[in-house]
Amino acid sequence: MLTLAFVATTLGSVFAQETKKVEAQYQGFDGSVYSFVDENSDYYDFERCPSTIVKSFDLEGDTHFDDYFRVTYVIKKNEDGDVYYEIQKLEQVASED
């Protein structure tokens, strides 16, 4: 019974992930996180991003520094219960200027 409850709880948390979106300006990659800042000066630090997105937008270089993006992401937990943000989709949008 305990194992079944653990599996159900684990599966429930996996499927309960909510997809979120934010429009924000790219601030760069510091070696561990991809940083964005929105119009309210709220920072979003993403620990994970698919390599296809990283390569498509050269996120580890400075090509798109200060460019605006619509970021689709999920908030996840690792095996230790630590929360991290993961980019699912990235779309370049027009500047807010």
Residue pairs with C-beta under 8 A, 6 or more apart in sequence:
13 77
17 74
17 75
17 76
18 74
18 75
19 72
19 73
19 74
19 88
20 72
20 73
20 74
20 75
21 70
21 71
21 72
21 73
22 36
22 38
22 44
22 70
22 71
22 73
23 38
23 39
23 68
23 69
23 70
23 71
23 93
24 36
24 37
24 38
24 39
24 44
24 68
24 69
24 71
25 36
25 37
25 38
25 66
25 67
25 68
25 69
26 34
26 35
26 36
26 59
26 64
26 65
26 66
26 67
26 68
26 69
27 35
27 36
27 37
27 43
27 65
27 66
28 34
28 35
28 62
28 65
29 35
29 59
29 60
32 47
33 45
33 46
33 47
34 45
34 46
34 49
34 54
34 59
34 87
35 43
35 44
35 45
35 46
36 43
36 44
36 46
36 69
36 71
37 43
37 44
38 44
39 96
44 71
44 73
44 85
45 85
46 71
46 73
46 85
46 86
46 87
47 84
47 85
47 86
48 84
48 85
48 86
48 87
49 59
49 86
49 87
49 90
50 87
50 88
53 59
53 87
53 89
53 90
54 60
56 90
57 63
57 64
57 69
57 90
57 92
58 64
64 92
67 92
67 95
68 92
68 93
68 94
68 95
68 96
69 90
69 91
69 92
69 93
70 90
70 91
70 93
71 87
71 89
71 90
72 87
72 88
72 89
72 90
72 91
73 85
73 86
73 87
73 88
74 85
74 86
74 88
75 83
75 84
75 85
75 86
76 83
76 84
76 85
76 86
77 83
77 84
78 84
